[in-house]
Amino acid sequence: MKSFTKKHINIYDEVNDICQYRQSAVCVLAKKLANLFPNVSSKSVIDIGAGTGLIGKELSNLGFQTIDGLDMTKIMLDECKKTKVYRNLYETELTLSPTKGIKDDTYDAAISVGCFIGTHIPLETLEEITRMVKPGGYIVYALKDPDFTMNYMEVQGRFMKEKKLQLISMVLEKHRLECENFEFLYAYQVIFKVL
């Protein structure tokens, strides 16, 4: 992903529009996050794998005013800046190590769509996301792992057994809407509460 160019960004957004990605996974998860709070305008959220800012824009439309983004690709973050909805943008890969510049218990919530798939961000990074989110806050993400390469049941289960996270919901939903000659994609939409 580090070799993305402006041409790739245009294709990325165009394909996402054709596949109605924004209308499905992005909107649905952003709304699920907003419904967890009585007043979103006072809540801070970090967009993990911010990409071109689709989630940030949707969160802003729903009333969130304090939105930060994290992505490992500078050209993606340059697109995020153009949305004018992000307070801070972090150009870094999410790992198990503490993310430079983000203190413990900074956010009321974290959201991620399109990152927890077999070849992107390892699910074990929930440890780092949990560190960023305040106790009582939420972690909302899409998880696509049809071949069970991420071992998601064991990883998520460990966080629950260790009393770090409480599962609120895990529902298999359409991740993209139907397009001509395009197979439905399904992903789990997961909501955890940080303990």
N, CA, C and O atoms as a DFTB+ gen file, in Angstrom:
780 C
 N C O
     1  1       0.807      -1.198       0.000
     2  2       0.000       0.000       0.000
     3  2       0.853       1.267       0.000
     4  3       0.371       2.331      -0.387
     5  1       2.080       1.169       0.418
     6  2       2.918       2.352       0.477
     7  2       3.215       2.900      -0.913
     8  3       3.646       4.048      -1.029
     9  1       2.998       2.112      -1.983
    10  2       3.288       2.568      -3.325
    11  2       2.070       3.163      -4.017
    12  3       2.073       3.304      -5.240
    13  1       1.032       3.516      -3.270
    14  2      -0.156       4.142      -3.837
    15  2       0.225       5.452      -4.505
    16  3       1.075       6.194      -4.012
    17  1      -0.420       5.725      -5.637
    18  2      -0.239       6.992      -6.335
    19  2      -1.601       7.676      -6.439
    20  3      -2.620       7.099      -6.060
    21  1      -1.616       8.900      -6.952
    22  2      -2.869       9.623      -7.139
    23  2      -3.812       8.827      -8.047
    24  3      -5.023       8.814      -7.822
    25  1      -3.266       8.165      -9.067
    26  2      -4.075       7.346      -9.963
    27  2      -4.760       6.219      -9.183
    28  3      -5.938       5.938      -9.401
    29  1      -4.019       5.573      -8.273
    30  2      -4.604       4.510      -7.455
    31  2      -5.729       5.045      -6.569
    32  3      -6.748       4.380      -6.383
    33  1      -5.542       6.238      -6.029
    34  2      -6.570       6.839      -5.164
    35  2      -7.856       7.024      -5.951
    36  3      -8.935       6.685      -5.464
    37  1      -7.754       7.561      -7.168
    38  2      -8.946       7.775      -7.989
    39  2      -9.648       6.453      -8.279
    40  3     -10.875       6.375      -8.211
    41  1      -8.880       5.412      -8.604
    42  2      -9.452       4.094      -8.870
    43  2     -10.090       3.531      -7.594
    44  3     -11.186       2.972      -7.638
    45  1      -9.405       3.681      -6.472
    46  2      -9.884       3.207      -5.168
    47  2     -11.261       3.790      -4.859
    48  3     -12.186       3.055      -4.512
    49  1     -11.396       5.104      -4.986
    50  2     -12.679       5.740      -4.700
    51  2     -13.740       5.361      -5.727
    52  3     -14.902       5.160      -5.373
    53  1     -13.349       5.261      -7.000
    54  2     -14.300       4.904      -8.046
    55  2     -14.853       3.489      -7.839
    56  3     -16.060       3.269      -7.941
    57  1     -13.973       2.541      -7.550
    58  2     -14.416       1.163      -7.315
    59  2     -15.304       1.092      -6.070
    60  3     -16.314       0.387      -6.069
    61  1     -14.939       1.808      -5.028
    62  2     -15.768       1.821      -3.819
    63  2     -17.156       2.379      -4.109
    64  3     -18.143       1.898      -3.552
    65  1     -17.245       3.391      -4.976
    66  2     -18.555       3.935      -5.350
    67  2     -19.362       2.923      -6.164
    68  3     -20.550       2.721      -5.911
    69  1     -18.710       2.288      -7.143
    70  2     -19.400       1.293      -7.978
    71  2     -19.954       0.160      -7.124
    72  3     -21.077      -0.298      -7.337
    73  1     -19.165      -0.285      -6.166
    74  2     -19.580      -1.409      -5.313
    75  2     -20.427      -0.962      -4.126
    76  3     -20.781      -1.771      -3.268
    77  1     -20.745       0.305      -4.081
    78  2     -21.587       0.870      -3.033
    79  2     -21.034       0.596      -1.645
    80  3     -21.785       0.384      -0.692
    81  1     -19.717       0.603      -1.545
    82  2     -19.033       0.338      -0.272
    83  2     -19.422       1.372       0.777
    84  3     -19.689       1.029       1.929
    85  1     -19.454       2.619       0.378
    86  2     -19.782       3.675       1.338
    87  2     -21.208       3.507       1.859
    88  3     -21.469       3.664       3.052
    89  1     -22.120       3.186       0.953
    90  2     -23.519       3.058       1.366
    91  2     -23.749       1.862       2.267
    92  3     -24.714       1.842       3.031
    93  1     -22.891       0.876       2.194
    94  2     -23.124      -0.325       2.998
    95  2     -22.290      -0.305       4.264
    96  3     -22.742       0.205       5.290
    97  1     -21.090      -0.846       4.215
    98  2     -20.293      -1.039       5.432
    99  2     -19.971       0.257       6.149
   100  3     -20.126       0.338       7.367
   101  1     -19.528       1.268       5.426
   102  2     -19.107       2.518       6.061
   103  2     -20.269       3.174       6.792
   104  3     -20.156       3.507       7.971
   105  1     -21.378       3.358       6.100
   106  2     -22.535       4.016       6.711
   107  2     -23.105       3.209       7.871
   108  3     -23.414       3.757       8.929
   109  1     -23.240       1.913       7.663
   110  2     -23.844       1.072       8.695
   111  2     -23.008       1.085       9.974
   112  3     -23.553       1.267      11.063
   113  1     -21.694       0.895       9.855
   114  2     -20.850       0.862      11.056
   115  2     -20.765       2.234      11.726
   116  3     -20.760       2.323      12.954
   117  1     -20.700       3.290      10.936
   118  2     -20.678       4.638      11.522
   119  2     -21.972       4.893      12.303
   120  3     -21.937       5.457      13.397
   121  1     -23.100       4.483      11.745
   122  2     -24.385       4.661      12.441
   123  2     -24.455       3.807      13.704
   124  3     -24.969       4.248      14.732
   125  1     -23.933       2.580      13.620
   126  2     -23.921       1.724      14.815
   127  2     -23.101       2.380      15.917
   128  3     -23.489       2.343      17.085
   129  1     -21.970       2.980      15.556
   130  2     -21.156       3.673      16.549
   131  2     -21.908       4.868      17.112
   132  3     -21.935       5.056      18.328
   133  1     -22.510       5.667      16.268
   134  2     -23.246       6.850      16.732
   135  2     -24.379       6.460      17.679
   136  3     -24.661       7.178      18.639
   137  1     -25.022       5.339      17.415
   138  2     -26.151       4.906      18.260
   139  2     -25.715       4.467      19.658
   140  3     -26.555       4.302      20.542
   141  1     -24.425       4.279      19.863
   142  2     -23.935       3.877      21.186
   143  2     -23.847       5.055      22.164
   144  3     -23.706       4.854      23.370
   145  1     -23.930       6.272      21.643
   146  2     -23.770       7.464      22.478
   147  2     -25.006       8.354      22.401
   148  3     -25.576       8.523      21.324
   149  1     -25.432       8.931      23.540
   150  2     -26.560       9.845      23.494
   151  2     -26.208      11.177      22.829
   152  3     -27.081      11.833      22.261
   153  1     -24.920      11.587      22.896
   154  2     -24.497      12.860      22.323
   155  2     -23.131      12.681      21.682
   156  3     -22.114      12.708      22.374
   157  1     -23.096      12.497      20.354
   158  2     -21.829      12.211      19.685
   159  2     -20.931      13.435      19.563
   160  3     -19.720      13.289      19.401
   161  1     -21.489      14.620      19.635
   162  2     -20.681      15.824      19.411
   163  2     -19.583      15.988      20.456
   164  3     -18.580      16.653      20.198
   165  1     -19.761      15.394      21.628
   166  2     -18.752      15.513      22.681
   167  2     -17.796      14.318      22.716
   168  3     -16.928      14.250      23.585
   169  1     -17.945      13.388      21.792
   170  2     -17.152      12.162      21.813
   171  2     -16.006      12.218      20.798
   172  3     -16.155      12.767      19.707
   173  1     -14.876      11.649      21.173
   174  2     -13.714      11.589      20.288
   175  2     -13.573      10.178      19.735
   176  3     -13.802       9.195      20.440
   177  1     -13.192      10.092      18.465
   178  2     -13.086       8.787      17.811
   179  2     -11.843       8.763      16.915
   180  3     -11.483       9.767      16.300
   181  1     -11.200       7.597      16.857
   182  2     -10.097       7.402      15.923
   183  2     -10.520       6.421      14.848
   184  3     -11.084       5.362      15.126
   185  1     -10.233       6.802      13.608
   186  2     -10.521       6.008      12.422
   187  2      -9.247       5.242      12.070
   188  3      -8.283       5.817      11.565
   189  1      -9.259       3.950      12.343
   190  2      -8.091       3.096      12.081
   191  2      -8.118       2.649      10.619
   192  3      -9.094       2.046      10.175
   193  1      -7.050       2.941       9.869
   194  2      -7.028       2.642       8.439
   195  2      -7.919       3.618       7.706
   196  3      -8.803       3.222       6.947
   197  1      -7.679       4.903       7.937
   198  2      -8.580       5.956       7.479
   199  2      -8.750       6.026       5.967
   200  3      -9.752       6.556       5.485
   201  1      -7.789       5.500       5.211
   202  2      -7.929       5.515       3.756
   203  2      -8.101       6.924       3.233
   204  3      -7.331       7.818       3.584
   205  1      -9.107       7.129       2.394
   206  2      -9.357       8.455       1.825
   207  2     -10.336       9.281       2.656
   208  3     -10.723      10.377       2.251
   209  1     -10.735       8.762       3.809
   210  2     -11.585       9.536       4.713
   211  2     -13.065       9.259       4.626
   212  3     -13.868      10.060       5.105
   213  1     -13.456       8.138       4.023
   214  2     -14.884       7.838       3.899
   215  2     -15.567       7.759       5.259
   216  3     -16.648       8.317       5.443
   217  1     -14.947       7.072       6.209
   218  2     -15.562       6.940       7.530
   219  2     -15.583       8.281       8.246
   220  3     -16.578       8.640       8.875
   221  1     -14.482       9.023       8.150
   222  2     -14.430      10.335       8.786
   223  2     -15.550      11.242       8.320
   224  3     -16.179      11.927       9.128
   225  1     -15.801      11.250       7.014
   226  2     -16.886      12.081       6.480
   227  2     -18.234      11.620       7.019
   228  3     -19.075      12.436       7.395
   229  1     -18.430      10.312       7.054
   230  2     -19.711       9.795       7.557
   231  2     -19.883      10.116       9.037
   232  3     -20.972      10.503       9.462
   233  1     -18.812       9.958       9.834
   234  2     -18.890      10.294      11.253
   235  2     -19.208      11.768      11.448
   236  3     -20.010      12.128      12.310
   237  1     -18.584      12.614      10.653
   238  2     -18.853      14.047      10.726
   239  2     -20.312      14.346      10.381
   240  3     -20.954      15.160      11.046
   241  1     -20.835      13.689       9.342
   242  2     -22.243      13.860       8.968
   243  2     -23.184      13.453      10.092
   244  3     -24.288      13.984      10.210
   245  1     -22.737      12.502      10.926
   246  2     -23.563      12.022      12.035
   247  2     -23.403      12.878      13.296
   248  3     -24.073      12.632      14.299
   249  1     -22.513      13.888      13.249
   250  2     -22.389      14.807      14.370
   251  2     -21.112      14.708      15.187
   252  3     -20.899      15.521      16.086
   253  1     -20.260      13.739      14.901
   254  2     -18.978      13.666      15.614
   255  2     -18.131      14.870      15.217
   256  3     -18.049      15.216      14.038
   257  1     -17.503      15.507      16.201
   258  2     -16.699      16.692      15.929
   259  2     -15.212      16.479      16.170
   260  3     -14.391      17.245      15.665
   261  1     -14.851      15.457      16.931
   262  2     -13.443      15.186      17.232
   263  2     -13.080      13.829      16.645
   264  3     -13.311      12.783      17.252
   265  1     -12.498      13.878      15.432
   266  2     -12.165      12.665      14.690
   267  2     -10.686      12.717      14.324
   268  3     -10.225      13.680      13.712
   269  1      -9.951      11.682      14.698
   270  2      -8.561      11.513      14.286
   271  2      -8.489      10.327      13.342
   272  3      -9.365       9.462      13.356
   273  1      -7.452      10.284      12.528
   274  2      -7.286       9.184      11.586
   275  2      -5.885       8.620      11.635
   276  3      -4.922       9.331      11.924
   277  1      -5.781       7.337      11.352
   278  2      -4.494       6.646      11.319
   279  2      -4.442       5.817      10.050
   280  3      -5.361       5.048       9.767
   281  1      -3.371       5.968       9.286
   282  2      -3.167       5.161       8.096
   283  2      -1.669       5.122       7.825
   284  3      -0.952       6.061       8.170
   285  1      -1.199       4.060       7.220
   286  2       0.235       3.925       6.972
   287  2       0.667       4.552       5.654
   288  3       1.856       4.552       5.334
   289  1      -0.279       5.085       4.885
   290  2       0.018       5.590       3.554
   291  2      -0.184       7.102       3.491
   292  3      -1.294       7.597       3.688
   293  1       0.889       7.823       3.218
   294  2       0.837       9.288       3.191
   295  2      -0.163       9.814       2.169
   296  3      -0.907      10.750       2.463
   297  1      -0.192       9.229       0.980
   298  2      -1.091       9.742      -0.052
   299  2      -2.560       9.578       0.352
   300  3      -3.399      10.400      -0.015
   301  1      -2.868       8.524       1.101
   302  2      -4.232       8.363       1.631
   303  2      -4.529       9.475       2.643
   304  3      -5.596      10.088       2.612
   305  1      -3.577       9.721       3.530
   306  2      -3.782      10.762       4.540
   307  2      -3.896      12.147       3.903
   308  3      -4.600      13.013       4.422
   309  1      -3.206      12.357       2.780
   310  2      -3.366      13.624       2.051
   311  2      -4.805      13.789       1.587
   312  3      -5.339      14.898       1.597
   313  1      -5.437      12.685       1.179
   314  2      -6.854      12.727       0.794
   315  2      -7.737      12.996       2.016
   316  3      -8.717      13.736       1.937
   317  1      -7.372      12.381       3.146
   318  2      -8.125      12.625       4.389
   319  2      -8.116      14.103       4.758
   320  3      -9.136      14.650       5.177
   321  1      -6.968      14.743       4.601
   322  2      -6.860      16.176       4.928
   323  2      -7.868      16.998       4.148
   324  3      -8.432      17.960       4.670
   325  1      -8.093      16.620       2.903
   326  2      -9.012      17.364       2.038
   327  2     -10.447      17.328       2.554
   328  3     -11.238      18.215       2.234
   329  1     -10.789      16.321       3.342
   330  2     -12.156      16.226       3.863
   331  2     -12.430      17.282       4.922
   332  3     -13.582      17.646       5.157
   333  1     -11.376      17.774       5.563
   334  2     -11.466      18.797       6.620
   335  2     -12.290      18.347       7.832
   336  3     -12.850      19.178       8.547
   337  1     -12.363      17.028       8.061
   338  2     -13.098      16.542       9.226
   339  2     -12.177      15.952      10.289
   340  3     -12.616      15.674      11.405
   341  1     -10.905      15.761       9.950
   342  2      -9.975      15.141      10.887
   343  2      -9.202      16.198      11.678
   344  3      -8.711      17.176      11.114
   345  1      -9.104      15.987      12.977
   346  2      -8.328      16.867      13.842
   347  2      -6.845      16.540      13.712
   348  3      -6.034      17.430      13.457
   349  1      -6.485      15.270      13.884
   350  2      -5.106      14.797      13.771
   351  2      -5.073      13.598      12.841
   352  3      -6.002      12.792      12.805
   353  1      -3.976      13.495      12.083
   354  2      -3.758      12.343      11.222
   355  2      -2.391      11.755      11.540
   356  3      -1.390      12.470      11.597
   357  1      -2.363      10.444      11.746
   358  2      -1.129       9.739      12.111
   359  2      -0.717       8.835      10.967
   360  3      -1.446       7.916      10.595
   361  1       0.467       9.102      10.405
   362  2       1.004       8.257       9.342
   363  2       1.859       7.173       9.989
   364  3       3.038       7.378      10.275
   365  1       1.246       6.032      10.209
   366  2       1.949       4.943      10.868
   367  2       1.198       3.636      10.650
   368  3      -0.001       3.624      10.369
   369  1       1.916       2.563      10.784
   370  2       1.305       1.238      10.749
   371  2       0.838       0.895      12.157
   372  3       1.554       1.149      13.126
   373  1      -0.338       0.330      12.277
   374  2      -0.821      -0.105      13.582
   375  2      -0.141      -1.418      13.939
   376  3      -0.215      -2.391      13.189
   377  1       0.517      -1.438      15.085
   378  2       1.213      -2.636      15.547
   379  2       0.835      -2.879      17.007
   380  3      -0.043      -2.210      17.552
   381  1       1.506      -3.837      17.627
   382  2       1.287      -4.094      19.048
   383  2       1.984      -3.059      19.923
   384  3       1.661      -2.929      21.104
   385  1       2.930      -2.327      19.361
   386  2       3.636      -1.290      20.122
   387  2       2.764      -0.046      20.241
   388  3       1.941       0.217      19.365
   389  1       2.935       0.724      21.321
   390  2       2.168       1.963      21.443
   391  2       2.400       2.898      20.252
   392  3       3.537       3.111      19.829
   393  1       1.334       3.438      19.733
   394  2       1.395       4.340      18.591
   395  2       1.923       5.690      19.050
   396  3       1.368       6.309      19.958
   397  1       2.988       6.137      18.424
   398  2       3.623       7.397      18.794
   399  2       2.627       8.552      18.676
   400  3       1.968       8.722      17.650
   401  1       2.535       9.331      19.739
   402  2       1.666      10.502      19.749
   403  2       0.277      10.263      20.305
   404  3      -0.491      11.210      20.474
   405  1      -0.061       9.003      20.594
   406  2      -1.395       8.711      21.128
   407  2      -1.244       8.146      22.535
   408  3      -0.676       7.071      22.729
   409  1      -1.756       8.879      23.505
   410  2      -1.663       8.462      24.910
   411  2      -2.721       7.421      25.248
   412  3      -3.680       7.230      24.500
   413  1      -2.538       6.752      26.378
   414  2      -3.541       5.815      26.886
   415  2      -4.866       6.545      27.088
   416  3      -4.886       7.724      27.441
   417  1      -5.968       5.837      26.861
   418  2      -7.311       6.336      27.172
   419  2      -7.607       7.689      26.512
   420  3      -8.171       8.581      27.146
   421  1      -7.232       7.836      25.259
   422  2      -7.435       9.105      24.544
   423  2      -8.834       9.228      23.959
   424  3      -9.416      10.312      23.986
   425  1      -9.383       8.143      23.433
   426  2     -10.611       8.215      22.638
   427  2     -11.801       7.565      23.332
   428  3     -11.658       6.665      24.160
   429  1     -12.978       8.057      22.962
   430  2     -14.223       7.424      23.403
   431  2     -14.544       6.219      22.537
   432  3     -15.297       5.335      22.946
   433  1     -13.970       6.185      21.336
   434  2     -14.253       5.071      20.430
   435  2     -13.180       4.963      19.357
   436  3     -12.461       5.918      19.063
   437  1     -13.096       3.762      18.781
   438  2     -12.268       3.499      17.600
   439  2     -13.148       2.769      16.596
   440  3     -14.000       1.962      16.968
   441  1     -12.928       3.065      15.318
   442  2     -13.698       2.415      14.259
   443  2     -12.745       2.026      13.138
   444  3     -11.777       2.733      12.858
   445  1     -13.030       0.888      12.494
   446  2     -12.195       0.437      11.390
   447  2     -13.029      -0.389      10.416
   448  3     -13.733      -1.321      10.808
   449  1     -12.935      -0.028       9.149
   450  2     -13.610      -0.783       8.088
   451  2     -12.579      -1.079       7.006
   452  3     -11.893      -0.172       6.533
   453  1     -12.469      -2.337       6.618
   454  2     -11.587      -2.714       5.530
   455  2     -10.156      -3.005       5.943
   456  3      -9.290      -3.157       5.082
   457  1      -9.889      -3.084       7.226
   458  2      -8.513      -3.325       7.697
   459  2      -8.332      -4.705       8.300
   460  3      -7.267      -5.303       8.150
   461  1      -9.337      -5.219       8.971
   462  2      -9.216      -6.532       9.599
   463  2      -9.622      -7.616       8.608
   464  3     -10.684      -8.231       8.701
   465  1      -8.712      -7.813       7.652
   466  2      -8.816      -8.898       6.690
   467  2      -7.461      -9.595       6.707
   468  3      -6.488      -9.046       7.224
   469  1      -7.393     -10.770       6.161
   470  2      -6.207     -11.608       6.303
   471  2      -4.864     -10.969       6.018
   472  3      -3.880     -11.319       6.669
   473  1      -4.782     -10.043       5.071
   474  2      -3.482      -9.509       4.670
   475  2      -3.210      -8.096       5.154
   476  3      -2.177      -7.523       4.805
   477  1      -4.082      -7.527       5.928
   478  2      -3.890      -6.141       6.351
   479  2      -3.391      -6.074       7.801
   480  3      -2.236      -6.393       8.084
   481  1      -4.258      -5.664       8.694
   482  2      -3.868      -5.466      10.094
   483  2      -4.170      -6.729      10.893
   484  3      -5.293      -7.231      10.837
   485  1      -3.192      -7.258      11.638
   486  2      -3.478      -8.433      12.470
   487  2      -4.468      -8.099      13.587
   488  3      -4.420      -7.012      14.164
   489  1      -5.344      -9.019      13.879
   490  2      -6.374      -8.794      14.892
   491  2      -5.778      -8.608      16.287
   492  3      -6.414      -8.016      17.158
   493  1      -4.574      -9.105      16.501
   494  2      -3.915      -8.922      17.796
   495  2      -3.707      -7.452      18.141
   496  3      -3.485      -7.109      19.302
   497  1      -3.777      -6.573      17.123
   498  2      -3.624      -5.134      17.389
   499  2      -4.807      -4.564      18.164
   500  3      -4.800      -3.387      18.524
   501  1      -5.816      -5.379      18.424
   502  2      -6.881      -4.943      19.338
   503  2      -6.286      -4.511      20.682
   504  3      -6.848      -3.663      21.374
   505  1      -5.145      -5.103      21.040
   506  2      -4.454      -4.720      22.279
   507  2      -4.093      -3.234      22.247
   508  3      -4.311      -2.517      23.224
   509  1      -3.548      -2.782      21.134
   510  2      -3.153      -1.381      21.001
   511  2      -4.374      -0.471      20.904
   512  3      -4.390       0.610      21.491
   513  1      -5.393      -0.902      20.168
   514  2      -6.611      -0.102      20.065
   515  2      -7.271       0.034      21.435
   516  3      -7.755       1.107      21.794
   517  1      -7.288      -1.057      22.194
   518  2      -7.860      -1.023      23.550
   519  2      -7.106      -0.027      24.423
   520  3      -7.715       0.655      25.246
   521  1      -5.807       0.063      24.255
   522  2      -5.003       1.027      25.023
   523  2      -5.425       2.468      24.707
   524  3      -5.445       3.324      25.591
   525  1      -5.756       2.718      23.452
   526  2      -6.117       4.066      23.010
   527  2      -7.492       4.513      23.504
   528  3      -7.728       5.701      23.725
   529  1      -8.402       3.538      23.674
   530  2      -9.804       3.847      23.983
   531  2     -10.032       3.826      25.494
   532  3      -9.548       2.941      26.200
   533  1     -10.774       4.813      25.967
   534  2     -11.083       4.937      27.401
   535  2     -11.927       3.751      27.868
   536  3     -12.719       3.213      27.094
   537  1     -11.764       3.341      29.122
   538  2     -12.695       2.345      29.680
   539  2     -14.129       2.851      29.533
   540  3     -14.419       4.017      29.801
   541  1     -15.002       1.975      29.111
   542  2     -16.387       2.364      28.858
   543  2     -16.617       2.792      27.418
   544  3     -17.758       2.955      26.985
   545  1     -15.521       2.976      26.672
   546  2     -15.631       3.344      25.268
   547  2     -15.841       2.112      24.399
   548  3     -15.953       0.994      24.901
   549  1     -15.892       2.330      23.090
   550  2     -16.246       1.252      22.168
   551  2     -15.223       1.095      21.043
   552  3     -14.587       2.055      20.608
   553  1     -15.093      -0.139      20.595
   554  2     -14.313      -0.466      19.404
   555  2     -15.277      -1.127      18.427
   556  3     -15.887      -2.150      18.737
   557  1     -15.406      -0.532      17.247
   558  2     -16.345      -1.002      16.230
   559  2     -15.541      -1.287      14.964
   560  3     -14.789      -0.433      14.494
   561  1     -15.702      -2.498      14.412
   562  2     -14.937      -2.813      13.209
   563  2     -15.609      -3.879      12.369
   564  3     -16.452      -4.647      12.834
   565  1     -15.195      -3.892      11.101
   566  2     -15.605      -4.956      10.192
   567  2     -14.488      -5.988      10.153
   568  3     -13.309      -5.638      10.102
   569  1     -14.862      -7.250      10.177
   570  2     -13.911      -8.355      10.178
   571  2     -14.279      -9.306       9.050
   572  3     -15.349      -9.915       9.064
   573  1     -13.385      -9.430       8.071
   574  2     -13.612     -10.343       6.947
   575  2     -12.498     -11.382       6.963
   576  3     -11.347     -11.082       6.648
   577  1     -12.856     -12.599       7.333
   578  2     -11.866     -13.675       7.454
   579  2     -12.511     -15.017       7.096
   580  3     -12.624     -15.901       7.946
   581  1     -12.936     -15.167       5.828
   582  2     -13.665     -16.389       5.453
   583  2     -12.839     -17.664       5.566
   584  3     -13.400     -18.747       5.735
   585  1     -11.533     -17.554       5.479
   586  2     -10.678     -18.738       5.557
   587  2     -10.092     -18.947       6.951
   588  3      -9.261     -19.835       7.144
   589  1     -10.518     -18.139       7.925
   590  2     -10.087     -18.242       9.326
   591  2      -8.573     -18.131       9.485
   592  3      -7.990     -18.766      10.364
   593  1      -7.939     -17.327       8.638
   594  2      -6.487     -17.139       8.739
   595  2      -6.104     -16.227       9.901
   596  3      -4.960     -16.250      10.354
   597  1      -7.055     -15.424      10.386
   598  2      -6.760     -14.499      11.481
   599  2      -7.044     -15.110      12.854
   600  3      -6.746     -14.504      13.883
   601  1      -7.622     -16.316      12.862
   602  2      -7.933     -16.988      14.122
   603  2      -8.750     -16.070      15.037
   604  3      -8.479     -15.959      16.233
   605  1      -9.747     -15.421      14.453
   606  2     -10.465     -14.355      15.167
   607  2     -11.207     -14.826      16.412
   608  3     -11.302     -14.075      17.383
   609  1     -11.730     -16.036      16.411
   610  2     -12.456     -16.485      17.601
   611  2     -11.521     -16.576      18.804
   612  3     -11.868     -16.141      19.901
   613  1     -10.324     -17.147      18.591
   614  2      -9.371     -17.266      19.689
   615  2      -8.852     -15.901      20.141
   616  3      -8.753     -15.634      21.339
   617  1      -8.523     -15.042      19.177
   618  2      -7.963     -13.724      19.518
   619  2      -8.994     -12.891      20.274
   620  3      -8.699     -12.351      21.340
   621  1     -10.199     -12.786      19.724
   622  2     -11.235     -12.007      20.412
   623  2     -11.582     -12.641      21.756
   624  3     -11.797     -11.937      22.743
   625  1     -11.636     -13.961      21.791
   626  2     -11.948     -14.668      23.030
   627  2     -10.944     -14.392      24.130
   628  3     -11.311     -14.277      25.299
   629  1      -9.668     -14.284      23.754
   630  2      -8.623     -14.001      24.748
   631  2      -8.864     -12.634      25.411
   632  3      -8.724     -12.502      26.627
   633  1      -9.223     -11.633      24.619
   634  2      -9.490     -10.310      25.182
   635  2     -10.708     -10.335      26.117
   636  3     -10.748      -9.620      27.118
   637  1     -11.687     -11.161      25.779
   638  2     -12.864     -11.274      26.636
   639  2     -12.527     -12.026      27.924
   640  3     -12.953     -11.625      29.007
   641  1     -11.762     -13.117      27.806
   642  2     -11.368     -13.882      28.997
   643  2     -10.514     -13.045      29.939
   644  3     -10.630     -13.161      31.159
   645  1      -9.657     -12.201      29.372
   646  2      -8.799     -11.346      30.179
   647  2      -9.536     -10.123      30.726
   648  3      -8.936      -9.277      31.389
   649  1     -10.832     -10.034      30.448
   650  2     -11.692      -8.944      30.932
   651  2     -11.208      -7.575      30.458
   652  3     -11.293      -6.587      31.187
   653  1     -10.697      -7.532      29.219
   654  2     -10.298      -6.270      28.610
   655  2     -11.416      -5.719      27.732
   656  3     -11.583      -4.506      27.609
   657  1     -12.185      -6.633      27.121
   658  2     -13.259      -6.255      26.218
   659  2     -14.512      -7.066      26.515
   660  3     -14.445      -8.238      26.884
   661  1     -15.654      -6.415      26.345
   662  2     -16.949      -7.086      26.456
   663  2     -17.610      -7.049      25.088
   664  3     -17.787      -5.977      24.510
   665  1     -17.975      -8.214      24.568
   666  2     -18.621      -8.272      23.264
   667  2     -20.045      -7.747      23.370
   668  3     -20.852      -8.255      24.149
   669  1     -20.341      -6.729      22.582
   670  2     -21.703      -6.176      22.517
   671  2     -22.472      -6.859      21.393
   672  3     -23.618      -7.271      21.574
   673  1     -21.830      -6.976      20.222
   674  2     -22.464      -7.701      19.121
   675  2     -21.424      -8.112      18.087
   676  3     -20.379      -7.478      17.938
   677  1     -21.741      -9.191      17.376
   678  2     -20.923      -9.678      16.268
   679  2     -21.892     -10.293      15.271
   680  3     -22.366     -11.414      15.452
   681  1     -22.178      -9.534      14.211
   682  2     -23.224      -9.905      13.275
   683  2     -22.637     -10.007      11.874
   684  3     -21.920      -9.112      11.428
   685  1     -22.941     -11.100      11.184
   686  2     -22.498     -11.264       9.802
   687  2     -23.456     -10.488       8.907
   688  3     -24.653     -10.773       8.874
   689  1     -22.920      -9.501       8.177
   690  2     -23.740      -8.620       7.346
   691  2     -23.119      -8.501       5.961
   692  3     -21.948      -8.824       5.762
   693  1     -23.925      -8.031       5.002
   694  2     -23.373      -7.697       3.694
   695  2     -22.381      -6.563       3.898
   696  3     -22.687      -5.561       4.545
   697  1     -21.207      -6.730       3.344
   698  2     -20.168      -5.713       3.473
   699  2     -20.216      -4.760       2.283
   700  3     -19.797      -3.606       2.378
   701  1     -20.725      -5.252       1.182
   702  2     -20.954      -4.414       0.010
   703  2     -22.288      -4.821      -0.572
   704  3     -22.698      -5.976      -0.457
   705  1     -22.964      -3.879      -1.194
   706  2     -24.251      -4.178      -1.795
   707  2     -24.045      -4.859      -3.141
   708  3     -22.937      -4.893      -3.676
   709  1     -25.128      -5.396      -3.671
   710  2     -25.041      -6.144      -4.925
   711  2     -24.748      -5.213      -6.094
   712  3     -25.379      -4.167      -6.246
   713  1     -23.792      -5.607      -6.910
   714  2     -23.481      -4.915      -8.157
   715  2     -23.593      -5.947      -9.266
   716  3     -23.487      -7.147      -9.015
   717  1     -23.806      -5.487     -10.488
   718  2     -23.891      -6.420     -11.603
   719  2     -22.586      -7.204     -11.722
   720  3     -21.503      -6.619     -11.688
   721  1     -22.686      -8.505     -11.858
   722  2     -21.527      -9.394     -11.999
   723  2     -20.545      -9.277     -10.839
   724  3     -19.335      -9.408     -11.023
   725  1     -21.065      -9.035      -9.665
   726  2     -20.192      -8.867      -8.494
   727  2     -20.792      -9.664      -7.349
   728  3     -21.959      -9.482      -7.000
   729  1     -20.010     -10.530      -6.779
   730  2     -20.477     -11.388      -5.704
   731  2     -20.680     -10.585      -4.414
   732  3     -19.907      -9.677      -4.110
   733  1     -21.721     -10.930      -3.668
   734  2     -21.892     -10.328      -2.353
   735  2     -20.652     -10.597      -1.512
   736  3     -20.085     -11.687      -1.581
   737  1     -20.229      -9.636      -0.735
   738  2     -19.176      -9.844       0.237
   739  2     -19.792      -9.709       1.616
   740  3     -20.583      -8.799       1.864
   741  1     -19.436     -10.597       2.496
   742  2     -19.953     -10.557       3.852
   743  2     -18.804     -10.350       4.825
   744  3     -17.688     -10.817       4.599
   745  1     -19.090      -9.655       5.894
   746  2     -18.094      -9.452       6.946
   747  2     -18.830      -9.366       8.274
   748  3     -19.996      -8.976       8.325
   749  1     -18.145      -9.729       9.339
   750  2     -18.708      -9.524      10.672
   751  2     -18.606      -8.057      11.020
   752  3     -17.575      -7.423      10.792
   753  1     -19.663      -7.527      11.565
   754  2     -19.639      -6.185      12.136
   755  2     -19.595      -6.393      13.643
   756  3     -20.537      -6.903      14.249
   757  1     -18.477      -5.984      14.226
   758  2     -18.178      -6.297      15.623
   759  2     -18.203      -5.031      16.456
   760  3     -17.675      -3.994      16.054
   761  1     -18.824      -5.129      17.625
   762  2     -18.801      -4.022      18.600
   763  2     -18.334      -4.578      19.927
   764  3     -18.929      -5.509      20.470
   765  1     -17.257      -3.996      20.448
   766  2     -16.744      -4.312      21.770
   767  2     -16.814      -3.091      22.655
   768  3     -16.638      -1.964      22.193
   769  1     -17.070      -3.316      23.921
   770  2     -16.949      -2.262      24.937
   771  2     -15.646      -2.490      25.677
   772  3     -15.332      -3.618      26.059
   773  1     -14.880      -1.415      25.883
   774  2     -13.602      -1.508      26.592
   775  2     -13.875      -1.517      28.087
   776  3     -14.593      -0.659      28.599
   777  1     -13.299      -2.491      28.785
   778  2     -13.526      -2.624      30.246
   779  2     -12.394      -1.962      31.034
   780  3     -12.411      -1.972      32.265
